[in-house]
């Protein structure tokens, strides 16, 4: 399993050798289709993530467990044998704001040194606008992280595609993929709070319309990233013979992970069409790991929805705050990996006092991923 750590909502992780690759991710306050968004820290929080280790031999394997492995290989610099991949998310302190690209770059460097697998940032304009938090543009922040690192994966957790222009978003992701040498993971979802993030700017606020725009926008992103000509006439977007070059480094495109609340089926059906699912298991669950039984049910549902693609790699991201002790961490993460989780998202409790503070985030990063 992979692991990542993220300040205020990111994650970190480690890759296990053996029967499969598993990953864990960091704490990401994001909105999910059908439910209110999670809370985010000041600035642009990013998660740290690590892959979960292969299931223990004695553990029962749910149907299709072998199907859930790491995402498709990406172009990243070679690492020494036995090294681990991990990721982290960024947070904010009173002195250093996570809307500051230099802070994000420093957090990314710390995460890479500590062995995390990835760094993910929130993608908000205002989030809950009454809180008057600061936010940086995630693609600029991730560019700083990419230039300061060489191994960890980078991405958003998650980008609300429905409030973006797909052609501009496709260009931003492809550019970051080139700068990073093929290390981008693209997280997508409905986004929210809808009234604050959409309604405040005169955008539609009907969740059904936003879901349509999300699906149509995702389809366009996938087509733009092929580097081939695109013509499209849909209910929300029109494109006339456009080719966006250069295409991303990763082929056929960067991995796409879809967020949503479980047991809502629609966002998980959407996720099954792509490369990974980032589920939340109830409101206020950002700091608590989900029950293994619910993860197993989700994994089985996604596998069923993937049909003839069920044998292809697919990521399932779960998260919480892992215990400090190695034995306790294994007791928490092991059953989740056995249930089908492939990434652990190391999260700060959403209502905790350290959510917006840089020092606790860096302290957790320096401790490294949970020992599995």
C-alpha positions in Angstrom: 0.0 0.0 0.0 1.2 3.5 -0.7 1.0 6.3 1.9 1.0 10.0 1.8 0.8 12.8 4.3 -1.0 16.1 3.9 -1.3 19.1 6.1 -4.9 19.8 6.8 -6.0 17.1 4.5 -3.2 15.4 2.6 -1.4 12.1 2.8 1.8 10.1 2.7 2.7 6.5 2.0 5.0 3.6 1.2 5.0 1.0 -1.5 5.1 -2.6 -0.5 6.7 -5.4 -2.4 5.0 -8.7 -3.1 1.7 -9.7 -4.5 0.4 -6.3 -5.1 1.0 -2.6 -4.5 -1.1 -0.9 -1.9 -1.3 2.8 -1.1 -2.4 5.1 1.6 -3.1 8.8 1.3 -3.3 12.0 3.3 -6.0 14.1 4.8 -7.9 16.1 2.1 -10.8 18.3 2.9 -12.7 18.2 -0.3 -16.3 18.1 -1.4 -18.0 15.0 -2.7 -21.0 14.5 -4.8 -24.1 14.4 -2.8 -22.6 15.7 0.5 -21.2 18.8 1.9 -17.5 19.4 1.4 -14.9 18.6 4.1 -13.1 21.4 5.9 -9.8 22.6 4.5 -6.9 24.4 6.2 -5.8 27.9 5.4 -3.8 28.0 2.3 -3.7 25.1 0.0 -3.5 21.9 2.0 -2.0 18.8 0.4 -2.0 15.2 1.4 0.7 12.7 2.0 0.2 9.2 0.8 1.7 5.8 1.0 0.8 2.5 -0.6 -0.4 -0.2 1.8 1.6 -3.4 1.9 0.5 -6.6 0.3 -2.2 -8.4 2.3 -0.9 -10.8 4.9 -0.9 -14.4 3.8 -3.1 -15.5 6.6 -5.7 -12.8 6.0 -8.8 -13.8 4.0 -8.8 -12.3 0.6 -12.1 -10.8 -0.6 -13.2 -11.6 -4.1 -11.2 -9.7 -6.6 -8.6 -8.5 -4.1 -5.7 -9.1 -6.5 -7.3 -6.7 -8.9 -6.5 -3.7 -6.7 -2.9 -2.9 -7.4 -0.9 0.2 -8.0 -1.8 2.7 -10.7 -0.3 2.3 -14.1 3.5 2.8 -14.1 4.5 6.4 -14.5 7.8 8.0 -15.7 9.6 8.7 -12.5 13.3 8.7 -11.7 14.7 5.2 -10.7 15.0 4.6 -6.9 17.3 2.4 -5.0 16.1 -1.2 -4.2 13.9 -1.2 -1.2 13.2 2.5 -1.2 9.6 3.5 -0.6 7.3 6.0 -2.3 5.3 8.4 -0.2 3.2 11.6 -0.4 2.3 14.5 1.7 -0.2 17.3 2.1 0.4 20.8 3.0 -0.9 22.8 5.9 -0.6 26.4 7.2 1.0 28.0 10.2 0.7 31.5 11.6 4.0 32.5 10.1 3.9 30.5 6.8 0.8 30.4 4.7 0.1 27.4 2.5 -1.0 29.6 -0.3 2.8 30.4 -0.5 4.5 28.3 -3.1 7.8 28.3 -1.1 6.1 26.7 1.8 4.5 24.0 -0.4 7.9 23.3 -1.9 9.5 23.0 1.5 6.8 20.5 2.6 7.3 18.5 -0.6 11.0 18.3 0.0 10.4 17.1 3.6 7.9 14.5 2.5 10.2 13.1 -0.2 13.2 12.9 2.3 11.0 11.1 4.8 9.9 8.5 2.4 6.3 9.5 1.6 4.8 8.8 -1.8 2.9 11.8 -2.9 1.8 15.4 -2.3 -1.8 16.4 -3.0 -3.3 19.9 -2.7 -6.8 21.0 -2.2 -8.4 23.0 -5.1 -10.7 25.7 -3.7 -11.5 29.3 -4.6 -12.9 30.3 -1.3 -14.2 27.1 0.3 -16.5 28.4 3.1 -16.2 32.0 2.2 -17.3 33.3 5.6 -14.0 31.9 7.1 -11.9 34.2 4.8 -9.1 31.7 4.3 -6.3 32.1 1.9 -5.8 29.9 -1.1 -3.1 29.6 -3.7 -3.6 28.3 -7.2 -2.9 24.5 -6.9 -1.2 24.2 -10.3 1.3 27.0 -9.5 1.9 25.5 -6.0 2.4 22.1 -7.4 4.9 23.5 -10.0 7.0 24.7 -7.1 6.8 21.3 -5.5 7.7 19.6 -8.8 10.8 21.8 -9.3 12.0 21.0 -5.7 11.5 17.2 -5.9 12.3 14.3 -8.1 10.3 11.3 -6.9 7.0 11.9 -5.1 3.8 12.0 -7.1 1.9 15.3 -7.2 -1.7 16.2 -7.7 -5.0 17.7 -6.5 -7.4 16.2 -4.1 -9.7 17.1 -5.7 -10.3 19.5 -8.6 -14.0 20.4 -9.2 -13.9 19.9 -13.0 -17.4 21.5 -13.3 -16.1 25.0 -12.4 -13.1 24.8 -14.7 -12.7 25.2 -18.5 -11.7 21.7 -19.6 -9.2 23.0 -22.2 -7.4 25.2 -19.7 -7.4 22.4 -17.1 -6.1 19.9 -19.7 -3.2 22.3 -20.5 -2.3 22.9 -16.8 -2.2 19.2 -16.0 -0.1 18.3 -19.1 2.3 21.1 -18.3 2.8 19.9 -14.7 3.2 16.4 -15.9 6.0 17.6 -18.2 7.7 19.6 -15.5 7.5 16.8 -13.0 8.7 14.1 -15.4 5.4 12.2 -15.4 4.5 12.3 -11.7 1.0 13.8 -11.8 -2.1 12.1 -10.4 -5.3 14.0 -11.2 -8.0 13.9 -8.5 -11.5 15.1 -9.5 -14.9 15.5 -8.0 -18.0 17.7 -7.8 -16.5 20.4 -5.5 -18.0 22.6 -3.0 -19.5 24.1 -0.9 -21.6 24.6 -4.0 -23.2 27.9 -2.9 -19.9 29.4 -2.0 -17.7 27.9 -4.7 -20.2 28.1 -7.5 -23.1 30.4 -6.6 -20.9 33.2 -5.4 -19.6 33.6 -8.9 -22.9 33.3 -10.8 -22.3 29.6 -11.7 -25.0 26.9 -11.7 -25.7 25.4 -8.3 -28.0 22.5 -9.3 -26.0 19.3 -8.3 -27.4 17.4 -11.3 -26.2 20.0 -13.7 -22.8 20.1 -12.0 -22.6 16.3 -12.2 -23.3 16.5 -16.0 -20.6 19.0 -16.4 -18.2 16.9 -14.4 -18.8 13.8 -16.5 -18.6 15.7 -19.8 -15.5 17.6 -18.7 -13.7 14.4 -17.6 -14.5 12.9 -21.0 -13.0 15.9 -22.8 -9.9 15.9 -20.6 -9.2 12.3 -21.5 -9.6 13.1 -25.2 -7.4 16.3 -25.0 -4.6 14.3 -23.3 -4.4 11.9 -26.2 -2.7 14.7 -28.3 -5.2 13.9 -31.1 -7.7 16.2 -32.7 -10.9 16.7 -30.7 -14.3 17.7 -32.0 -17.2 17.7 -29.5 -20.8 19.0 -29.4 -22.3 18.3 -26.0 -24.9 19.9 -23.7 -22.3 22.0 -21.8 -19.1 22.2 -24.0 -18.4 22.6 -27.7 -15.0 22.0 -29.4 -14.2 22.3 -33.1 -11.1 20.4 -34.4 -8.7 21.2 -31.6 -5.4 19.4 -30.8 -3.7 20.3 -27.5 0.1 19.7 -27.7 2.3 18.7 -26.1 0.4 15.7 -24.6 1.2 14.6 -21.0 4.4 12.6 -20.4 2.3 9.7 -19.0 0.6 7.6 -21.7 -2.2 7.3 -22.4 -2.7 10.0 -19.7 -2.1 10.7 -16.0 -4.1 8.5 -13.6 -7.5 10.0 -12.7 -8.9 9.4 -9.2 -12.6 10.3 -8.5 -13.9 11.4 -5.1 -17.3 10.8 -3.6 -19.2 9.7 -0.5 -19.8 6.0 0.0 -22.4 4.4 0.0 -23.6 6.8 -2.7 -23.4 4.8 -5.9 -23.2 7.5 -8.6 -19.7 8.8 -7.7 -18.4 5.3 -7.3 -19.8 4.3 -10.7 -18.0 7.4 -12.1 -14.8 6.3 -10.4 -15.0 2.8 -11.8 -14.7 4.3 -15.3 -11.3 5.8 -14.4 -8.3 4.7 -12.4 -9.1 5.2 -8.7 -11.6 6.1 -6.0 -11.2 8.5 -3.1 -14.2 7.7 -0.9 -15.4 9.4 2.3 -17.4 7.2 4.6 -19.6 9.8 6.3 -19.5 13.4 7.3 -16.8 14.3 9.8 -14.8 11.3 8.8 -11.6 13.1 7.8 -9.6 12.1 10.9 -11.1 8.6 11.4 -10.3 5.4 9.4 -13.3 3.7 7.8 -14.5 0.3 8.9 -12.8 -2.5 6.9 -16.2 -3.9 6.1 -17.3 -0.8 4.3 -14.0 -0.7 2.3 -14.6 -4.3 1.3 -18.2 -3.5 0.1 -16.9 -0.5 -1.9 -14.1 -2.5 -3.5 -16.6 -5.2 -4.5 -19.0 -2.7 -5.9 -16.3 -0.9 -7.9 -15.0 -4.2 -9.2 -18.5 -5.2 -10.4 -18.9 -1.8 -12.1 -15.6 -2.1 -14.0 -16.8 -5.2 -15.8 -14.2 -6.4 -18.3 -11.7 -3.9 -16.9 -11.8 -5.5 -13.4 -8.4 -7.1 -14.0 -6.7 -3.8 -14.6 -5.0 -1.8 -11.8 -7.3 0.4 -9.7 -6.6 2.5 -6.6 -8.8 2.8 -3.5 -7.7 5.6 -1.2 -8.7 5.5 2.5 -7.4 7.6 5.4 -7.3 8.8 8.9 -4.7 9.5 11.6 -2.5 6.5 12.1 -1.2 5.5 15.5 2.4 6.1 16.5 3.2 2.6 17.4 4.1 0.1 14.7 1.9 -2.7 16.1 -1.1 -0.4 16.4 -0.5 0.9 12.9 -0.4 -2.6 11.5 -3.6 -3.4 13.3 -5.3 -0.4 11.8 -4.0 -0.5 8.2 -3.7 -4.2 7.7 -7.4 -5.0 7.6 -8.0 -2.0 5.3 -5.4 -3.3 2.9 -6.9 -6.8 3.1 -10.3 -5.2 2.3 -9.0 -3.7 -0.9 -7.5 -0.3 0.0 -4.4 0.6 -1.9 -3.5 4.0 -0.5 -3.5 5.4 3.0 -4.3 9.0 3.5 -2.6 10.3 6.7 -5.0 13.0 8.0 -5.2 15.6 10.7 -8.5 15.5 12.6 -10.7 17.9 10.8 -11.7 19.7 14.0 -8.3 19.5 15.6 -6.3 22.5 16.8 -3.3 21.6 14.7 -5.1 21.6 11.4 -3.7 25.0 10.3 -0.3 24.7 11.8 2.9 23.9 9.8 5.0 22.7 12.7 2.8 19.6 13.6 2.6 18.7 9.9 6.3 18.8 9.4 6.8 16.8 12.7 4.4 14.1 11.4 6.1 14.1 8.0 9.5 13.6 9.6 8.2 10.6 11.5 7.7 8.9 8.2 4.9 6.7 6.9 3.2 4.2 9.2 5.3 1.0 9.7 3.5 -1.9 8.1 
